[in-house]
């Protein structure tokens, strides 16, 4: 599947591949209200996306590097100090990380300097380039936006701006890459859903980094990610399931958060770090349908799709989608899994 190379959004005209175990259906995002029923529940991720690529240097050696935040570590959305991050050799997004030189060696206690008013202390080092950090700044949120740039990949055609990474639902900036299944949605679509009697609920989940350029490091993904399921959402999900209504997750982050909060067949209000990896064999309990992007084979996102619908159904649908010119990655087209 070809990647979408621009952040320009087709909104209601975004292609939608509907997979249900029968023949794939080809629609658009604007058609979504026609595939849901009154009483169904639509669950979104209200996390905003922080500019999460930082150029800096190791204070001890002066050697340059790029630090990409990998996942927010909590303890709540009001404290943006603690993160997991990957270090890469110096360069920008036009140079794939796997084609750069190795990052400088980092030790626990090292300070990484980004500017006069922003640094990061290395708290833990894993696999040499996966580190836990704590940002240090008198005005942290302001400094993060001052020095950070969006994480982006070399298949894109031009620089991203921070607003290119936001959905209409964006709130607290604890995602490092956008929960991009929400990109094509407009308030008009949401109002049409609500007018049909479809309820909207939200969770908060810090969407993590999607790729490092290393097969070994990518095998670790997704890392521990922070989430919160509020009481009102737990109540709405449990009520919809009791009544036999559809619970529709908008994105794999929503599904991961809800699955992490399932206890004895019920969704419970909770928050914290989740280590859950949804892979084939995992029985999804929280949602009956999943909206998600078009993903690459072999990625952690694809494992979630295979768990939800089965590898044969996904691959057959993707073969058709490729013939019809569907676009992959964060600014591409969507699929609706209703298996």
PyMOL commands that set and color helices and strands:
alter all, ss='L'
color gray80, all
select helices_A, chain A and resi 11-13+29-35+97-99+140-147+162-165+180-182+187-195+215-218+231-242+252-260+300-309+311-323
alter helices_A, ss='H'
color red, helices_A
select strands_A, chain A and resi 2-3+15-19+25-28+41-45+48-49+53-58+64-72+82-88+111-115+118-126+130-136+173-175+199-205+225-229+247-250+262-263+266-267+270-274+289-293+327-328+334-337
alter strands_A, ss='S'
color yellow, strands_A
deselect
rebuild
show_as cartoon
